[in-house]
């Protein structure tokens, strides 16, 4: 590791908020089962998330962007 890379390793990175299935359900005001269904969907209806071991995690910003795309009829970039 170079000196500059070592310095960058200690620079605080912006924290991204990871949400659980339950937190996403609460945010969207839907049942937990609905969130799980959307993790299995294909295409634009699939909610953006990833598996961390046996747990699903969702980045709050990605969920909110997905929600906005759903509101606009699935149109938009990404």
N, C-alpha and C positions, 0 to 999 in steps of 0.2 A: 504494500500500500504506500503510495507516495505521500509526502507531507501534506499536499493540498487535499488529497482524498481523505486523509485522516482528519483534517480540519472540518471538511464537509460532513463527515460521519457524525460529528457532534452538534451540527446545526439543527435546531429543532425544526421538525417538519410539521406542516399544518395537520391537525388531527382530523381524521375522517371518522364520522360517527357510524359505527356498525350497529345494526338493529337485529334483534331476534325476530322469529316468526310472530311471536306474541306482540312485540312492539310495532311491527308493520301492520298487524291486524288492528291494533288500537289506533295507529296513525290514520289508517284508511277507513276505520269504523266498519270493519267487516269481520266475519268469523275467522278463526284460525284456519279452519278447513278450507276456506276460500283462498287464503294465501298459499297453502300447500297445493291446491289445484292449479294455481297460476304458476307455480314452479315447474309443474309437469306439462304446461301448455307449450305449444309450438308457435313460432311466428311472433307477431307484434303483441299478442296477449300475454306472453311469458314475462313475468316480473323479473327484473334483473337481480340476481343473487348468486351466491356460491356456497358450496358445502365446505365446512370446516370440520373435518372428521364426520361425525354423524349429525352435526348441527348445521342448519341453514343460517347464513348471515347476509345482510343486505346493507349496502351503503345508502345512507339517508338521501343524499343528493341524487343518486341514480334512481331511487324509488320515486322521488318527487318529479324528476324529469320524465320518467316513464308515465306517471300519472298525468302530467301535462300533455304528453303525446296521446294518451287515451282520450283525454278531453277534446283534443283536436281531431279525433277520428283516426288516430294511428299514423297521421302524416307527420313528416319532419325528418330530420337527419338522425342517423344512428340506427 
